[in-house]
Amino acid sequence: MSNPEDGYSAYFTVDTSEVLLVALYLRDRAGLRGVGLPSLPPVIPAVRAVDRYRLARSGEATVLRVEWEAWWHGLVAHRISAAVLPVPPLFEALDGMESLKSLLRAHFGAAMDWAEERCAEYALHAGARGADSMEDLLARLVQERELELGRAAHRFTLQVIELPLGVRRAWWVEPDKLLMCQDLFDDEQAFRSYVEPVIRMLA
């Protein structure tokens, strides 16, 4: 939809995120489970974990968990499109997170290749269904809510970040983000079941 400043109530952005893809790759590479808020399922295709016994024995797994959760919190707390990808040689975006930086340094090429492949797949997937199709459905959901309320919706923005996750669902990160399995939109009923409650809260 158009920007709220153009007279519309809601403004949506729908995309994937290379930075979040790299973060999720590292999470699964380190064998970290149930970390971060929201705690997302493993990515697909699956990423093979490093030797978890070695990490556990060295105590590095605990440090990695703390550092990864801090990084993830910082990423999802701000506008995703403004997130900075850690790049060599210094990986400044991970300053103060030396274990995580070490993990990325060891697997940077593989992480970037994997994330770039997922971005390319996402572009094909989104293009096949129509570039504006999700925005159109989101607009319809707002209109339906306005009819229920008998008034215009409150002005709001909503970022939808689609990711290759093994579970078809969405996670609302208050106040303005939905992290979503990129296959969820293919099932409109399931899509509505996760998105309509968020529209109700925001509108």
CORQUIJO-V890452 format. One record per run of one state. SS is the DSSP state (H for helix, E for strand, C for the rest). FROM is the first residue (numbers start at 1). LEN is the number of residues. Records with the same first field share a line. If there is no record, write none. Layout:
SS: FROM-LEN + FROM-LEN
This chain:
C: 1-3 + 7-3 + 16-2 + 30-13 + 44-8 + 59-1 + 77-3 + 83-9 + 95-3 + 130-3 + 150-6 + 164-1 + 166-4 + 174-3 + 182-2 + 187-1 + 203-1
H: 4-3 + 18-12 + 52-7 + 60-17 + 80-3 + 92-3 + 98-32 + 133-17 + 184-3 + 188-15
E: 10-6 + 43-1 + 156-8 + 165-1 + 170-4 + 177-5
